[in-house]
């Protein structure tokens, strides 16, 4: 008999099939690097939050095989509660086949309060109810289990990061975390728990996979890792373009067409599509390219030599490590730069990767960037809002470099523009204009431009974001290999931009 945990309960509230698949077919989930990073950050935040109310006892216990020893954890929880321990972390309770571990169980005058810790961040909770609602099932379930176990639950709270907090000196946990009373928000959800938990246990303990269809919950409150699997299960072909590939059509409109049986591009051909969506459909069905030479030419005439192709890599730490840093603030630690000084000049390549010593990388990066990119030159980025945003932050942080940095920012052009504006489209882009979609579409047979041929340590931005902060804890051999992987990945990003720019020139 499988037990129902709080995570399985929240999965069930999102989607019965999600809960069942997590239990029986976890291998079909698609978990990308950014999702893995989010899991890691959640663990880090949870560990730190244990100290929020002072001294605590953690009851986590593992068996020899590494799995949790639930019986031991429940026994330890009862013991600590009988002793009057003020803060019990991972306090564990079992009622029939329902199980939960409370992040922080805090003793109050008349009972015990539940504190659920999440790694999300909010500037403040006024007007944030829609964002908080997604945590209600989790907390309501915990309150119900504890109540059934005879615990007098005197309060239910959510603990998360305060996105307005700026670290200055030592970490201030009281300012880093913010606590919100969830009692009124879980009131309705609490009433649903008995029936929901019974149904969830029935679903969880059956051999039959639920037949839930695609719906809004596939993307809310987050993208379901089983979405691709479910698409296949519901007959959506993976080898043909479908309504789910349409450029910038919201999920609700895609679902509307899907449920009406209009799935393939030929089925939506006469629909009220936008001009770009219609272009995408026609190019795909006719296997043709769309090239607006005048539009591309106009874009290219706005560029001038010398050209600087720039790409940043950043990390987002939930807990700020440096002075002047907020939770989840983008910290730029690396860049690649390809330079073309005139039409006949060879390409130069410059790069920066901060030392792997755990120190704030931003000052040294900003200084080197000002040395590598002169003022008043044309710089190209792909989706320039990202690079522009990071440069603006650096300029605000270092006033002595501000004039130079802002000058670089003012002269950045966006290589995404001719694609986003619909000047160049080929069916292989599949409705996406990201560099990771455009590059293989324009250069399908060039192995040197294939990110999958890079060192597996770093083949995308998510890998880079998680790899860099780990390097300081590696042995010297692994440090060298990891830093090389980061350098080659970032270099390919700017070389990809070079090749795309050359392709634009070629077609006109």
C-alpha positions, 0 to 999 in steps of 0.5 A: 500500500503506497502512502500519501505524502504532502508532495503526492497530495499536492501533485494529486490536487494539480492532476491525478495523472501527475500523482500516479506518474510520479509514483509509477513512471518517474522516468518519463518525466522531462526535468531540465537543468533549471528545474534541477537548480530549483530543487537544489535551491529549495533544499538550501533555503529549507536548511537555512530556514530551520534557524529562523526561530533559534535553536531547533531539533531536526528529526530526519532519519535515514535507513541504510539504503538512504531512504527515509526511516519514517517510523523513526522520524515519527517516534523522534517527533513524539519524543521532542513534542513530549519534551516541549522542544520549541522548534522541531524540523521535519516533524513527522506524522502518520495518520492511517496511510497519510504522511507528512513532514512539517518543515518547522513545527513551532510550540505555542502557548496552546499547541503547535504552529505549522511553518511551511518553507518555500524557496519562492520570493515575494516583495510583500504579500499585499495583493498576492493571494493568487500567488499564495493560493497554490500553497494552500493544498500543501498546508491544508493537508498538513494541518489535517494530518496533524489534527487527525493525529491529535495535535492542536494546530494553532496556526499555519504559516508560509515562510519564503524569501523576501525579494526586497532584502538586500544583503549588507554584511552578515546574513540577516535571517529575520529580514531574508525571510518573510512569514505570512499567516495562511489560515484564512487562505486554507480554510476552504481547502482544508474542508476538501482534504478528507475526500481528496486524500481518500480519492488520492489513495485510491488512485495511487494504489491502482494499476490503472493509469488515470486518463486525465486529458490536457488542460490548464493544469498542465502549465499551472502553477508550473509546467508539468514534467510529464507534458510531453508524455501526456501529449503522446498518450493523447495522440499528438504526433511528435513528428508533425507540427501541431497547434502546440507549436504555434508561435505566441499562441497562449495555452488556452487557445491551443487547448481550445483547438485541441479539444475541437480536434484541430491539432495539425497545422492543416486543421488550423490553416483557416483559423484566425491566426496572427500574420506570423502564425499564418506565415509559420503554418504556410511555410511548414505546410509548403516546406518553404522559407520566408525571407523578407530581404528588405526587412533584413537589409534594413536591420543590417544597415543599422549595424556598423564596424567594428562589431562586438558579439556579446553573451553573458552567463549568470547565476541566480542564488536564492540566498544572497552571497554578496553585499548588494545582492537580493534573493534570486538576483542575476549575478553575471560571472562570465562573458564571451566576445567575438569581434569583427573590426572590419569586413576583411578582418579575422574574428578575434575572441575574448572571454572572461570567467570569474575565479572559482573562489566564491567571491563576488565576480561582478567588479572584476567582470565589469572592469574587464568588460570596459577594457574589452568593449570600447565606447561608442561601438556597435555591440550585438546580443541575442535577446538584448534585454538580458544583456542590457539588464545585467549591464544596467545593474553593474552600472548602478553597482559601480558608479565609477564604471557607470558611464562606460557601461551605460555607453555599451548598453546604449549601443547594443543591437538585438540579433533576435529582431529580424527573426522576431519581426518575421523577416526570416523563417524556416520550418525547422525553427518550429515556431521558436526564435531562440538562438537554440532553435534558429541556429540548428534550423539555419545550419542543420548539418554543422557539428561544430554548431551543435550544443550537444557536442559540447562537454556534457558538463555544460551544454546550456545556460541552466548547466552553466548556472548550476556548474559555476558555484559548485566549482569552488568545492571540486578537486583541481582536475575537475575544476580545470575541466569544468571551467573549460566546459563553461568557456567553450559553451559561452564561446559557442553562444557568441560564435553562433551569433556570428554565424547567424549574422553571416547567414543574414548577410548571405541571404540578401 
